[in-house]
Amino acid sequence: MTKKKKQPYPEGWDEERVRKLAEYYDNQTEDEQVAEHEAALRAVGNTIVVVPTELVPEIVKLISKKQPA
């Protein structure tokens, strides 16, 4: 049996936080999922844009330069 490589977590995250987040989404009803998506679409100051996948890394870099760490 191959031992799984432990995935590093982003700063401020740990296994417990990831587990709780997964549990939250795994237990959401379809209505709750729809409501969450609709709320995200109405968020002021944010825009959702469809872009080619290969541009995503460059877009992420650009956004990280504009947002404080």
C-alpha positions as a Python dict, from the first residue, in 0.01 Angstrom:
ca = {
    (1, 'M'): (0, 0, 0),
    (2, 'T'): (132, 345, -91),
    (3, 'K'): (144, 605, 185),
    (4, 'K'): (-40, 924, 89),
    (5, 'K'): (165, 1241, 78),
    (6, 'K'): (30, 1492, 330),
    (7, 'Q'): (-112, 1798, 156),
    (8, 'P'): (13, 2129, 299),
    (9, 'Y'): (-259, 2366, 417),
    (10, 'P'): (-277, 2738, 342),
    (11, 'E'): (-172, 2970, 623),
    (12, 'G'): (-435, 2969, 897),
    (13, 'W'): (-584, 2637, 787),
    (14, 'D'): (-548, 2293, 940),
    (15, 'E'): (-702, 1948, 899),
    (16, 'E'): (-989, 2031, 1136),
    (17, 'R'): (-1085, 2347, 946),
    (18, 'V'): (-1081, 2161, 614),
    (19, 'R'): (-1291, 1880, 761),
    (20, 'K'): (-1550, 2127, 896),
    (21, 'L'): (-1571, 2307, 560),
    (22, 'A'): (-1617, 1979, 372),
    (23, 'E'): (-1882, 1871, 624),
    (24, 'Y'): (-2065, 2204, 582),
    (25, 'Y'): (-2088, 2169, 204),
    (26, 'D'): (-2157, 1795, 212),
    (27, 'N'): (-2460, 1858, 433),
    (28, 'Q'): (-2604, 2158, 246),
    (29, 'T'): (-2945, 2116, 91),
    (30, 'E'): (-2994, 2202, -274),
    (31, 'D'): (-3195, 2511, -171),
    (32, 'E'): (-2911, 2625, 55),
    (33, 'Q'): (-2662, 2577, -229),
    (34, 'V'): (-2875, 2784, -467),
    (35, 'A'): (-2920, 3059, -207),
    (36, 'E'): (-2544, 3074, -146),
    (37, 'H'): (-2470, 3098, -520),
    (38, 'E'): (-2734, 3366, -571),
    (39, 'A'): (-2593, 3570, -282),
    (40, 'A'): (-2246, 3548, -436),
    (41, 'L'): (-2380, 3677, -767),
    (42, 'R'): (-2533, 3979, -589),
    (43, 'A'): (-2216, 4066, -396),
    (44, 'V'): (-2132, 4433, -439),
    (45, 'G'): (-1782, 4505, -566),
    (46, 'N'): (-1728, 4166, -728),
    (47, 'T'): (-1773, 4049, -1085),
    (48, 'I'): (-1790, 3697, -1223),
    (49, 'V'): (-1617, 3656, -1559),
    (50, 'V'): (-1569, 3349, -1776),
    (51, 'V'): (-1209, 3330, -1898),
    (52, 'P'): (-999, 3066, -2072),
    (53, 'T'): (-853, 2826, -1816),
    (54, 'E'): (-498, 2887, -1931),
    (55, 'L'): (-530, 3255, -1829),
    (56, 'V'): (-634, 3180, -1470),
    (57, 'P'): (-279, 3170, -1324),
    (58, 'E'): (-200, 3513, -1472),
    (59, 'I'): (-530, 3656, -1349),
    (60, 'V'): (-465, 3522, -998),
    (61, 'K'): (-121, 3690, -1001),
    (62, 'L'): (-274, 4019, -1113),
    (63, 'I'): (-541, 4007, -842),
    (64, 'S'): (-284, 3922, -574),
    (65, 'K'): (-88, 4235, -668),
    (66, 'K'): (-398, 4452, -617),
    (67, 'Q'): (-518, 4301, -288),
    (68, 'P'): (-342, 4344, 45),
    (69, 'A'): (-200, 4021, 187),
}
